[in-house]
Amino acid sequence: DKNNGQAYAWKACAIEQGLGRNYLVGDPVKIWNEAEKCLKKAREIDDNDFEVHRLLSEVKFSQKNFREAEKHARKCFSIAPNDPRVLSIYGEVLIRVGQINDGLEALERAYELDPIAPGKNNEDHRLSAILLGNFILRNKEKCLQIISKLEYVDLRSWILTLKLCNDDDYKYNIERWFTEGEKNFQETDWEQEIDKFKLNNESISKNLKDFVLKFFK
């Protein structure tokens, strides 16, 4: 349907994820140019479609273009403030631009409305996003509560919780989340993985990298 803005936006999103996960073969610049054309077309068709702006925000967020991601996140939130997918990207972006409390409110609302995000089979994705916000607020107790609920402890949640516990001299050595992560993440390329957190805060990123290098030394 050449008049369906969402279709163009979804195509751009699929291209972006295909590039990011190395599913697409060829010149990445040419491939991404196709995605940019789709995004432009999507907005030309309907600049008031919340789904178009949600997907634009997701794409810009993945590119670490936080200013543009915030602009589109606010637009889609103004149109559909109770859509869990909108609340999710809105909250993720706000946390990255320093509006932590508002970001957490959006993420917690998304979790309340739809605990299991589309395409997932448990609550871990939503909970991990909330844990990140609480890490930035240095709320160790909340992070410990959240990580204990995770079905599978993800790398980001593990290192963030570990950093807070270490800073507060909290005895974490026998906790399930710690022993599970220590076993699973020893061979991790931490420099690369921490960059993937998209923290938009060089100081926090550097502190995490310095800490983890010492921890696994």
C-alpha positions as YAML, in Angstrom:
chain: A
units: angstrom
residues:
- id: 1
  name: ASP
  ca: [0.00, 0.00, 0.00]
- id: 2
  name: LYS
  ca: [1.85, 3.08, -1.25]
- id: 3
  name: ASN
  ca: [-0.31, 5.32, 0.91]
- id: 4
  name: ASN
  ca: [0.39, 3.57, 4.20]
- id: 5
  name: GLY
  ca: [2.87, 5.62, 6.23]
- id: 6
  name: GLN
  ca: [3.25, 2.92, 8.87]
- id: 7
  name: ALA
  ca: [4.38, 0.42, 6.25]
- id: 8
  name: TYR
  ca: [7.25, 2.70, 5.24]
- id: 9
  name: ALA
  ca: [8.17, 3.32, 8.87]
- id: 10
  name: TRP
  ca: [8.17, -0.40, 9.64]
- id: 11
  name: LYS
  ca: [10.33, -1.07, 6.60]
- id: 12
  name: ALA
  ca: [12.89, 1.48, 7.84]
- id: 13
  name: CYS
  ca: [12.83, -0.13, 11.28]
- id: 14
  name: ALA
  ca: [13.38, -3.57, 9.77]
- id: 15
  name: ILE
  ca: [16.32, -2.29, 7.71]
- id: 16
  name: GLU
  ca: [17.87, -0.64, 10.77]
- id: 17
  name: GLN
  ca: [17.60, -3.84, 12.81]
- id: 18
  name: GLY
  ca: [18.89, -5.90, 9.90]
- id: 19
  name: LEU
  ca: [21.98, -3.72, 9.70]
- id: 20
  name: GLY
  ca: [22.50, -3.68, 13.45]
- id: 21
  name: ARG
  ca: [22.34, -7.47, 13.68]
- id: 22
  name: ASN
  ca: [24.39, -8.11, 10.52]
- id: 23
  name: TYR
  ca: [21.50, -9.79, 8.71]
- id: 24
  name: LEU
  ca: [21.85, -7.64, 5.60]
- id: 25
  name: VAL
  ca: [24.66, -8.04, 3.09]
- id: 26
  name: GLY
  ca: [25.97, -5.17, 0.97]
- id: 27
  name: ASP
  ca: [27.02, -1.56, 1.27]
- id: 28
  name: PRO
  ca: [25.56, -0.36, 4.60]
- id: 29
  name: VAL
  ca: [25.42, 3.23, 3.37]
- id: 30
  name: LYS
  ca: [23.28, 2.29, 0.36]
- id: 31
  name: ILE
  ca: [21.11, 0.03, 2.49]
- id: 32
  name: TRP
  ca: [20.55, 2.76, 5.07]
- id: 33
  name: ASN
  ca: [19.76, 5.30, 2.35]
- id: 34
  name: GLU
  ca: [16.76, 3.15, 1.50]
- id: 35
  name: ALA
  ca: [15.65, 3.32, 5.13]
- id: 36
  name: GLU
  ca: [16.01, 7.10, 5.17]
- id: 37
  name: LYS
  ca: [13.82, 7.35, 2.07]
- id: 38
  name: CYS
  ca: [11.20, 5.22, 3.80]
- id: 39
  name: LEU
  ca: [11.24, 7.43, 6.89]
- id: 40
  name: LYS
  ca: [10.85, 10.56, 4.79]
- id: 41
  name: LYS
  ca: [7.98, 8.98, 2.87]
- id: 42
  name: ALA
  ca: [6.26, 7.88, 6.07]
- id: 43
  name: ARG
  ca: [6.17, 11.44, 7.39]
- id: 44
  name: GLU
  ca: [5.05, 12.85, 4.05]
- id: 45
  name: ILE
  ca: [2.05, 10.52, 4.06]
- id: 46
  name: ASP
  ca: [0.94, 11.23, 7.63]
- id: 47
  name: ASP
  ca: [2.97, 13.33, 10.05]
- id: 48
  name: ASN
  ca: [0.35, 12.80, 12.75]
- id: 49
  name: ASP
  ca: [0.49, 9.01, 12.82]
- id: 50
  name: PHE
  ca: [1.75, 8.06, 16.28]
- id: 51
  name: GLU
  ca: [3.14, 4.76, 14.98]
- id: 52
  name: VAL
  ca: [5.27, 6.59, 12.44]
- id: 53
  name: HIS
  ca: [6.75, 8.80, 15.18]
- id: 54
  name: ARG
  ca: [7.19, 5.86, 17.53]
- id: 55
  name: LEU
  ca: [9.22, 4.01, 14.93]
- id: 56
  name: LEU
  ca: [11.17, 7.15, 14.05]
- id: 57
  name: SER
  ca: [12.03, 7.51, 17.73]
- id: 58
  name: GLU
  ca: [13.14, 3.87, 17.92]
- id: 59
  name: VAL
  ca: [15.40, 4.29, 14.90]
- id: 60
  name: LYS
  ca: [16.94, 7.55, 16.10]
- id: 61
  name: PHE
  ca: [17.44, 6.05, 19.56]
- id: 62
  name: SER
  ca: [19.30, 3.08, 18.08]
- id: 63
  name: GLN
  ca: [21.55, 5.58, 16.26]
- id: 64
  name: LYS
  ca: [22.19, 7.44, 19.54]
- id: 65
  name: ASN
  ca: [20.60, 10.54, 18.06]
- id: 66
  name: PHE
  ca: [18.89, 11.38, 21.33]
- id: 67
  name: ARG
  ca: [17.66, 14.86, 20.35]
- id: 68
  name: GLU
  ca: [15.71, 13.50, 17.38]
- id: 69
  name: ALA
  ca: [14.60, 10.44, 19.35]
- id: 70
  name: GLU
  ca: [13.17, 12.69, 22.06]
- id: 71
  name: LYS
  ca: [11.35, 14.88, 19.52]
- id: 72
  name: HIS
  ca: [9.59, 11.91, 17.95]
- id: 73
  name: ALA
  ca: [8.97, 10.21, 21.30]
- id: 74
  name: ARG
  ca: [7.22, 13.31, 22.60]
- id: 75
  name: LYS
  ca: [5.14, 13.54, 19.44]
- id: 76
  name: CYS
  ca: [3.89, 9.96, 19.62]
- id: 77
  name: PHE
  ca: [3.32, 10.26, 23.38]
- id: 78
  name: SER
  ca: [1.16, 13.36, 22.84]
- id: 79
  name: ILE
  ca: [-1.02, 11.37, 20.43]
- id: 80
  name: ALA
  ca: [-1.15, 7.97, 22.18]
- id: 81
  name: PRO
  ca: [-0.08, 8.37, 25.83]
- id: 82
  name: ASN
  ca: [-1.50, 5.02, 26.94]
- id: 83
  name: ASP
  ca: [0.09, 2.77, 24.33]
- id: 84
  name: PRO
  ca: [2.68, 0.56, 26.13]
- id: 85
  name: ARG
  ca: [5.02, 0.60, 23.14]
- id: 86
  name: VAL
  ca: [4.91, 4.40, 23.06]
- id: 87
  name: LEU
  ca: [5.46, 4.60, 26.81]
- id: 88
  name: SER
  ca: [8.41, 2.23, 26.48]
- id: 89
  name: ILE
  ca: [10.41, 4.25, 23.95]
- id: 90
  name: TYR
  ca: [9.30, 7.51, 25.58]
- id: 91
  name: GLY
  ca: [10.63, 6.33, 28.93]
- id: 92
  name: GLU
  ca: [13.87, 4.95, 27.46]
- id: 93
  name: VAL
  ca: [14.60, 8.25, 25.72]
- id: 94
  name: LEU
  ca: [13.73, 10.46, 28.70]
- id: 95
  name: ILE
  ca: [16.13, 8.52, 30.89]
- id: 96
  name: ARG
  ca: [18.92, 9.14, 28.37]
- id: 97
  name: VAL
  ca: [18.28, 12.89, 28.26]
- id: 98
  name: GLY
  ca: [18.34, 13.29, 32.03]
- id: 99
  name: GLN
  ca: [14.61, 13.27, 32.83]
- id: 100
  name: ILE
  ca: [14.91, 10.17, 34.96]
- id: 101
  name: ASN
  ca: [11.78, 10.40, 37.09]
- id: 102
  name: ASP
  ca: [9.50, 11.10, 34.13]
- id: 103
  name: GLY
  ca: [11.21, 8.31, 32.20]
- id: 104
  name: LEU
  ca: [10.70, 5.84, 35.02]
- id: 105
  name: GLU
  ca: [7.06, 6.84, 35.35]
- id: 106
  name: ALA
  ca: [6.53, 6.04, 31.65]
- id: 107
  name: LEU
  ca: [8.39, 2.72, 31.86]
- id: 108
  name: GLU
  ca: [6.49, 1.65, 34.97]
- id: 109
  name: ARG
  ca: [3.21, 2.55, 33.28]
- id: 110
  name: ALA
  ca: [4.19, 0.45, 30.25]
- id: 111
  name: TYR
  ca: [4.97, -2.45, 32.58]
- id: 112
  name: GLU
  ca: [1.63, -2.01, 34.35]
- id: 113
  name: LEU
  ca: [-0.33, -1.99, 31.09]
- id: 114
  name: ASP
  ca: [1.59, -4.75, 29.31]
- id: 115
  name: PRO
  ca: [4.20, -6.57, 31.44]
- id: 116
  name: ILE
  ca: [5.35, -8.75, 28.55]
- id: 117
  name: ALA
  ca: [6.55, -6.58, 25.67]
- id: 118
  name: PRO
  ca: [5.60, -7.58, 22.10]
- id: 119
  name: GLY
  ca: [7.91, -10.27, 20.79]
- id: 120
  name: LYS
  ca: [9.04, -11.29, 24.29]
- id: 121
  name: ASN
  ca: [7.98, -14.27, 26.37]
- id: 122
  name: ASN
  ca: [8.49, -12.90, 29.87]
- id: 123
  name: GLU
  ca: [8.63, -9.63, 31.82]
- id: 124
  name: ASP
  ca: [12.43, -9.29, 31.71]
- id: 125
  name: HIS
  ca: [12.56, -6.66, 28.95]
- id: 126
  name: ARG
  ca: [10.29, -4.23, 30.77]
- id: 127
  name: LEU
  ca: [11.95, -4.84, 34.15]
- id: 128
  name: SER
  ca: [15.47, -4.37, 32.79]
- id: 129
  name: ALA
  ca: [14.53, -0.93, 31.44]
- id: 130
  name: ILE
  ca: [13.15, 0.09, 34.84]
- id: 131
  name: LEU
  ca: [16.30, -1.19, 36.55]
- id: 132
  name: LEU
  ca: [18.46, 1.09, 34.39]
- id: 133
  name: GLY
  ca: [16.56, 4.16, 35.53]
- id: 134
  name: ASN
  ca: [16.92, 3.14, 39.15]
- id: 135
  name: PHE
  ca: [20.63, 2.57, 38.64]
- id: 136
  name: ILE
  ca: [21.06, 6.16, 37.45]
- id: 137
  name: LEU
  ca: [19.14, 7.30, 40.55]
- id: 138
  name: ARG
  ca: [21.47, 5.02, 42.58]
- id: 139
  name: ASN
  ca: [18.50, 3.19, 44.08]
- id: 140
  name: LYS
  ca: [20.29, -0.03, 45.02]
- id: 141
  name: GLU
  ca: [17.37, -1.55, 46.91]
- id: 142
  name: LYS
  ca: [15.04, -1.13, 43.95]
- id: 143
  name: CYS
  ca: [17.62, -2.62, 41.59]
- id: 144
  name: LEU
  ca: [18.00, -5.62, 43.91]
- id: 145
  name: GLN
  ca: [14.23, -6.08, 43.97]
- id: 146
  name: ILE
  ca: [14.01, -5.95, 40.19]
- id: 147
  name: ILE
  ca: [16.95, -8.24, 39.44]
- id: 148
  name: SER
  ca: [15.51, -10.87, 41.75]
- id: 149
  name: LYS
  ca: [12.37, -10.92, 39.55]
- id: 150
  name: LEU
  ca: [14.23, -11.49, 36.28]
- id: 151
  name: GLU
  ca: [13.75, -14.92, 34.78]
- id: 152
  name: TYR
  ca: [17.10, -14.64, 33.01]
- id: 153
  name: VAL
  ca: [19.59, -12.11, 34.34]
- id: 154
  name: ASP
  ca: [20.75, -9.98, 31.41]
- id: 155
  name: LEU
  ca: [24.25, -8.56, 31.17]
- id: 156
  name: ARG
  ca: [23.24, -4.92, 31.63]
- id: 157
  name: SER
  ca: [21.09, -5.51, 34.70]
- id: 158
  name: TRP
  ca: [23.85, -7.63, 36.21]
- id: 159
  name: ILE
  ca: [26.69, -5.14, 35.87]
- id: 160
  name: LEU
  ca: [24.56, -2.16, 36.93]
- id: 161
  name: THR
  ca: [23.33, -3.89, 40.07]
- id: 162
  name: LEU
  ca: [26.81, -5.19, 40.82]
- id: 163
  name: LYS
  ca: [28.28, -1.68, 40.55]
- id: 164
  name: LEU
  ca: [25.79, -0.25, 43.06]
- id: 165
  name: CYS
  ca: [26.32, -3.14, 45.45]
- id: 166
  name: ASN
  ca: [30.08, -2.80, 45.24]
- id: 167
  name: ASP
  ca: [29.90, 0.96, 45.86]
- id: 168
  name: ASP
  ca: [27.81, 0.36, 48.99]
- id: 169
  name: ASP
  ca: [29.86, -2.63, 50.26]
- id: 170
  name: TYR
  ca: [26.77, -4.80, 49.99]
- id: 171
  name: LYS
  ca: [27.49, -8.53, 50.37]
- id: 172
  name: TYR
  ca: [26.33, -9.91, 47.04]
- id: 173
  name: ASN
  ca: [28.62, -12.93, 46.61]
- id: 174
  name: ILE
  ca: [26.08, -15.63, 47.42]
- id: 175
  name: GLU
  ca: [23.10, -14.05, 45.66]
- id: 176
  name: ARG
  ca: [21.68, -16.05, 42.75]
- id: 177
  name: TRP
  ca: [21.78, -13.14, 40.31]
- id: 178
  name: PHE
  ca: [25.47, -12.54, 41.04]
- id: 179
  name: THR
  ca: [26.67, -16.14, 40.75]
- id: 180
  name: GLU
  ca: [24.63, -16.66, 37.60]
- id: 181
  name: GLY
  ca: [26.07, -13.57, 35.93]
- id: 182
  name: GLU
  ca: [29.64, -14.15, 37.06]
- id: 183
  name: LYS
  ca: [29.52, -17.54, 35.38]
- id: 184
  name: ASN
  ca: [27.83, -16.35, 32.18]
- id: 185
  name: PHE
  ca: [29.57, -13.04, 31.51]
- id: 186
  name: GLN
  ca: [33.26, -13.65, 32.17]
- id: 187
  name: GLU
  ca: [34.20, -13.66, 28.47]
- id: 188
  name: THR
  ca: [32.28, -10.49, 27.66]
- id: 189
  name: ASP
  ca: [33.76, -7.65, 25.60]
- id: 190
  name: TRP
  ca: [32.72, -5.08, 28.18]
- id: 191
  name: GLU
  ca: [33.91, -2.04, 26.28]
- id: 192
  name: GLN
  ca: [31.62, -2.90, 23.40]
- id: 193
  name: GLU
  ca: [28.69, -4.05, 25.53]
- id: 194
  name: ILE
  ca: [28.62, -0.96, 27.74]
- id: 195
  name: ASP
  ca: [28.56, 1.22, 24.62]
- id: 196
  name: LYS
  ca: [25.42, -0.69, 23.62]
- id: 197
  name: PHE
  ca: [23.68, 0.55, 26.78]
- id: 198
  name: LYS
  ca: [23.33, 3.94, 25.00]
- id: 199
  name: LEU
  ca: [23.65, 5.76, 28.31]
- id: 200
  name: ASN
  ca: [24.34, 9.16, 26.73]
- id: 201
  name: ASN
  ca: [26.60, 9.88, 29.72]
- id: 202
  name: GLU
  ca: [30.35, 9.55, 29.23]
- id: 203
  name: SER
  ca: [31.09, 9.74, 32.94]
- id: 204
  name: ILE
  ca: [28.79, 6.86, 33.87]
- id: 205
  name: SER
  ca: [30.01, 4.78, 30.93]
- id: 206
  name: LYS
  ca: [33.67, 5.33, 31.87]
- id: 207
  name: ASN
  ca: [33.05, 4.49, 35.53]
- id: 208
  name: LEU
  ca: [31.34, 1.27, 34.52]
- id: 209
  name: LYS
  ca: [34.16, 0.29, 32.16]
- id: 210
  name: ASP
  ca: [36.83, 1.06, 34.76]
- id: 211
  name: PHE
  ca: [34.95, -0.90, 37.39]
- id: 212
  name: VAL
  ca: [34.38, -4.00, 35.31]
- id: 213
  name: LEU
  ca: [38.00, -4.13, 34.13]
- id: 214
  name: LYS
  ca: [39.15, -4.14, 37.76]
- id: 215
  name: PHE
  ca: [36.49, -6.63, 38.78]
- id: 216
  name: PHE
  ca: [37.49, -9.24, 36.20]
- id: 217
  name: LYS
  ca: [41.23, -8.55, 36.46]
...
